[in-house]
Amino acid sequence: MFRVRLDNQDLILGYISGRIRRSFIRILPGDRVKIEMSRYDSTRGRMIYRLRKKDSND
């Protein structure tokens, strides 16, 4: 489980989706991720995609 800061500066608890876990994608502190928010609990969300860094040359 990760503590994730959203663009609006809110903190939520984020967990890794099964597809990311199955693909062995590593998520490190400082990485930008795409979050799917829970409709029942606004303090939890599922990380569904790891975004590329803006400063990379790829």
LINSUL-V962878 format. One record per backbone hydrogen bond with DSSP energy under -0.5 kcal/mol. NH is the residue of the N-H (numbers start at 1). CO is the residue of the C=O. If there is no record, write none. Layout:
((NH;CO) (NH;CO))
//
This chain:
((2;14) (4;2) (4;12) (6;4) (6;10) (9;6) (12;4) (13;43) (14;2) (14;12) (15;45) (17;47) (21;17) (22;18) (23;19) (24;21) (25;20) (26;24) (28;26) (31;28) (34;49) (36;46) (37;35) (38;41) (38;44) (44;41) (45;13) (46;36) (47;15) (48;34) (48;46) (49;34) (51;32) (51;49) (56;53))
//
